[in-house]
Every structure is written in structure tokens, then in C-alpha cells.
Amino acid sequence: MPRARNEEMQQKSHLLNTLKFISENSDFASLPSDQFKFVSRAFSKLKGALGDDWAVDIQPLEIPILNRELELHHPSLLIGGIIQGRREKISWASLQICITFTSDRDNLPSSYTEVSPEQCLNAPSCCLNQCRNQKRIVRCFHFDFQPEETDKPDSHFQYGGKIPQNDQYMGCHYCLEPFLENPRFHYPPMDLVLLFDLFIREFQTPLAKWTQEPYWKGLVFKSQHLYWEKYWEKLVGFISQSQTAGRQTLHEWIYSEGK
């Protein structure tokens, strides 16, 4: 069996191992929420999936950000998404990260002055006065893996976009225009493991110890092999050949149907 095909056959089982690790991890279960149960349900649904086509919806998992400079805003990460596949291969995935603030307006320092919409450029927040004690989405990112799409990069990063319609987002203030889905930046494929590993390194969270966990590190190595090894080989090979032949630029190739 060709190597690429063999790797695709491992994607579903790797996702199962990832969901199992998260659902059984005591650090995650001890967070001030029972949302880790969503992962257990996703694991059970995927393990028991019948037929060729399957899908799992991972409800946003709320993880506190432990940053003293931001503690007045009670920051947190919301990580979730939808993953679809056929047999053992992932055919479509859209993973989302949101950063939320729930600012206690009465205890904010004097530097956070009242700001009108006309004065909001470079101000601490244009929404702080109107949304005191209300959860606000202050950053929103999508990491999409859509290898069967032909009108956009197979794997891309998007700032903003639509947020899921579920209870965790109900009542959240969200300033970005959700209908604007462009631009989509070409980006290496990201799965749930690579996404978690990136953001628990970027922010201080109760899950920081995962980065030293041998089993977690093994999952990261596996994700790198499944999603990055072939990607970088293909990308470097294309750039090397195109530099010589001069037939297509990288952007022409990414947006072409013949890639």
C-alpha cells in the first residue's frame, strides 16, 4: 500500500486516541466545567460510527487563561470544531479558537476610560463600556482542512468568521462581521492535537503540563507525521520545480483545480 494511502488510513484512529486522551485526562476534568464530557460523547460517537461516512461535533471547550496581566478580564480559550470523514480518512475539518473576556467593569484600572465609538481606535476596547460583566469574544480564529475543495487553499487560517450556534456563545458580544470569510491564508494543516499544543504554549493554562506529558508528545509527533510531513514535502517539491520551470507561482497552484 502506498505510504500516502497508509497515512490516510491512520487519521480516524489518531483522532480517536486524541479524544480518548482528553476525555480521560484528570487535568482537563478538574477544570471549572463539565465540558470535557462533550469530548467523551464525541469519542463514543466516533468509535461507534456505522457506515463509511462519519462526523463529530466537538462543542467548544472552555479553558481558563492564567495570565496575571489579564486577570481582570477573566480570559479563557474556547476550542472546538467539526470534523468529518469517510472510512479512515478525514475529508473536512473546521476547528475554531476564540479568546473571551468577561471584564468586571467596576474593578478596572483608571486607564480604562470611557470611550465613545468615534474614539475607539487604539483604545483599550471599543465595547468595554457597553458590555460590562458580559462575556465578549475578543479574538476568533478558524483553522480549516478541506482537501476536497478546489476554490480555496486546502488548509487555511482565517481570522473571524461565523461562530457556532450553541449555548456557550449565546449572549457573547462579538464585534467582527461574521459574514466576511476572506481572506483565507494558506496555512499548514492543523488537527485537534496541533491546535491544542500551539495554544497551550501561547497562553498559560491549567493544561500547560501536557507539553511535558510523554503520551501527549507522542500524539503531537503522530499529528506532525500525518499532516505535516507530506504537506511540507509537496510544498518544497513544488517550489523547487517551479523556480526552475517558471510555470506557476505558489498562489496560482494553490487556487488551481489541477493541484
Secondary structure, 3 states (H helix, E strand, C coil): CCHHHHHHCCHHHHHHHHHHHHHHCHHHHCCCCCCHHHHHHHHHHHHCCCCCEEEEEEEEEEEECCCHHHHHHCCEEEEEEEEEEECCEEEEEEEEEEEEEECCHHHCCCCCCCCCHHHCCCCCCCCCCCCCCCEEEEEEEEEEECCCCCCCCCEEEEECCCCCCCHHHCCCEECCCCCCCCCCEECCCCCHHHHHHHHHHHCCCCCHHHHHCHHHHHHHHHHHHHHHHHHHHHHHHHHHHHHHHCCCCHHHHHCCCCC
